[in-house]
């Protein structure tokens, strides 16, 4: 083997994109994939039966991250990202119970609140300081502006249109979420000890 060939093989890619290790407080019943990224210096709290998919990212550099019970954070979803201004706000993110943050969605830090039973769709963005009511649906690729307030049961479409959902299906959605979590717990190998 030539010396240039051995040099190529001796250089390994980084194993992690981690920063400082944050203080964490987990329920014993969470499911957190080994490839989930937790970083930052403020506390990260994850309540019972919540699921963090592989490659999801929780960043507590800007403030405390609190994830309610039976939440699902999908692949490449980010909680606690710093907004486009790049300012560190010292304020975090709070997710109520039964919240789903779908693939590639982003929830910026800044006292941002996502209410119980809300779904943040694929690739959607919730701006810093936004307050999302209970049982809202933020459809794929929608953007909620920084500091915006949405009342309960609001549906936001990617073209900016909105309506109030009057179907009254919140309890059915919770039951569906609980079933989905049961399946995910069997599918995703969990390793909470890695992060503590």
C-alpha positions in Angstrom: 0.0 0.0 0.0 1.4 3.4 -1.0 1.9 6.1 1.6 -0.7 8.3 0.0 -3.2 5.4 0.2 -2.5 4.8 3.8 -3.0 8.5 4.6 -6.4 8.5 2.9 -7.5 5.5 5.0 -6.2 7.0 8.3 -8.4 10.1 8.1 -11.8 9.3 9.5 -14.9 11.6 9.2 -16.1 13.2 12.5 -18.4 10.9 14.4 -20.7 13.6 15.8 -21.7 17.2 15.2 -22.0 17.9 18.9 -21.2 21.0 20.8 -21.3 21.4 24.5 -23.1 18.6 26.4 -26.3 20.1 27.8 -27.8 19.2 31.2 -30.7 16.8 30.6 -33.7 15.5 32.5 -35.4 12.5 30.8 -38.4 10.5 31.8 -37.5 6.8 32.0 -40.2 6.0 29.3 -38.8 8.2 26.4 -37.5 6.8 23.2 -34.4 8.6 21.9 -32.3 7.4 19.0 -28.6 7.1 19.3 -28.0 9.5 16.4 -30.2 12.3 17.9 -28.1 15.4 18.5 -28.5 17.2 21.8 -26.3 20.3 22.3 -26.2 23.5 24.2 -25.7 24.8 27.7 -29.2 25.1 29.1 -31.4 22.3 30.4 -33.3 19.9 28.0 -36.4 18.3 29.6 -38.2 15.5 27.9 -41.4 14.1 29.4 -42.8 10.6 29.4 -43.4 8.5 26.3 -41.9 11.1 23.9 -40.0 9.9 20.8 -37.0 11.6 19.2 -36.2 10.1 15.8 -32.7 9.5 14.4 -31.0 12.7 13.3 -33.4 15.0 15.1 -31.6 18.0 16.7 -32.3 19.7 20.1 -30.2 22.8 20.7 -30.4 24.5 24.1 -27.7 27.1 23.5 -30.3 29.9 23.4 -32.4 28.7 26.3 -34.2 25.8 28.0 -36.0 23.2 25.8 -39.0 21.6 27.3 -40.8 18.7 25.5 -44.1 17.6 26.8 -45.4 14.0 27.1 -46.1 11.9 24.1 -44.5 14.2 21.6 -42.8 13.0 18.4 -39.8 14.8 17.0 -39.0 13.5 13.5 -35.8 13.1 11.5 -33.9 16.4 10.7 -36.4 18.4 12.8 -34.7 21.1 14.9 -35.8 22.6 18.2 -34.1 25.6 19.6 -32.4 26.9 16.5 -31.2 30.5 16.5 -33.2 32.7 14.1 -31.8 34.4 11.0 -30.6 37.4 13.1 -28.1 35.0 14.8 -28.7 36.6 18.2 -28.6 34.3 21.2 -31.8 35.2 23.1 -31.4 33.3 26.4 -35.0 32.1 25.9 -35.9 28.6 24.8 -38.7 26.5 23.4 -41.7 24.8 25.1 -43.7 22.0 23.4 -47.0 21.0 25.0 -48.2 17.4 25.3 -48.9 15.4 22.1 -47.0 17.8 19.8 -45.6 16.4 16.5 -42.7 18.2 14.8 -42.4 16.5 11.4 -39.4 15.9 9.1 -37.1 18.9 8.5 -39.3 21.3 10.5 -37.7 24.0 12.6 -38.8 25.7 15.9 -36.6 28.7 16.7 -35.7 29.6 20.2 -37.1 32.8 21.9 -39.8 31.9 24.4 -41.4 30.0 21.6 -44.5 27.9 22.6 -46.2 25.2 20.7 -49.5 24.2 22.2 -50.8 20.8 23.1 -51.9 18.6 20.2 -50.3 20.8 17.5 -48.7 19.3 14.3 -45.8 21.3 12.8 -45.7 19.9 9.2 -42.8 18.8 7.0 -40.3 21.6 6.5 -42.4 24.2 8.3 -40.7 27.0 10.3 -41.9 28.5 13.6 -40.2 31.8 14.2 -38.6 32.9 17.5 -41.2 34.0 20.1 -44.2 32.6 18.3 -47.0 31.3 20.4 -49.0 28.5 18.8 -52.3 27.6 20.3 -53.6 24.1 21.1 -54.6 21.6 18.3 -53.2 23.7 15.5 -52.0 22.3 12.2 -49.1 24.0 10.5 -49.0 22.5 7.1 -45.9 21.5 5.1 -43.5 24.3 4.3 -45.5 27.0 6.1 -43.8 29.8 7.9 -45.0 31.3 11.2 -43.4 34.7 11.7 -41.3 35.5 14.8 -43.6 36.7 17.6 -46.8 35.7 15.9 -49.7 34.4 18.0 -52.1 31.7 16.7 -55.3 30.9 18.5 -56.4 27.3 19.2 -57.5 25.0 16.3 -55.9 27.2 13.6 -54.9 25.5 10.4 -52.1 27.4 8.5 -51.5 26.6 4.8 -48.1 27.2 3.1 -49.6 30.0 0.9 -50.5 31.9 4.1 -54.2 31.1 4.1 -55.7 30.2 7.5 -58.9 28.7 8.8 -60.3 27.4 12.1 -60.7 23.6 12.4 -64.1 23.0 14.0 -64.2 19.2 13.5 -63.5 18.5 17.2 -61.1 15.6 16.6 -58.5 16.5 19.2 -59.1 13.3 21.3 -59.0 11.1 18.2 -55.7 12.6 17.3 -54.3 11.9 20.8 -55.3 8.3 20.5 -53.7 8.0 17.1 -50.5 9.6 18.4 -50.4 7.2 21.4 -50.7 4.2 18.9 -48.0 5.7 16.7 -45.7 6.0 19.7 -46.3 2.4 20.6 -45.1 1.4 17.1 -42.1 3.7 17.1 -40.9 2.4 20.4 -40.6 -1.0 18.8 -38.8 0.3 15.7 -36.3 2.9 17.1 -33.5 1.5 19.3 -33.3 3.9 22.3 -30.2 4.9 24.1 -31.0 7.6 26.7 -27.9 6.8 28.8 -25.7 8.2 26.0 -27.0 11.7 26.7 -26.9 11.8 30.5 
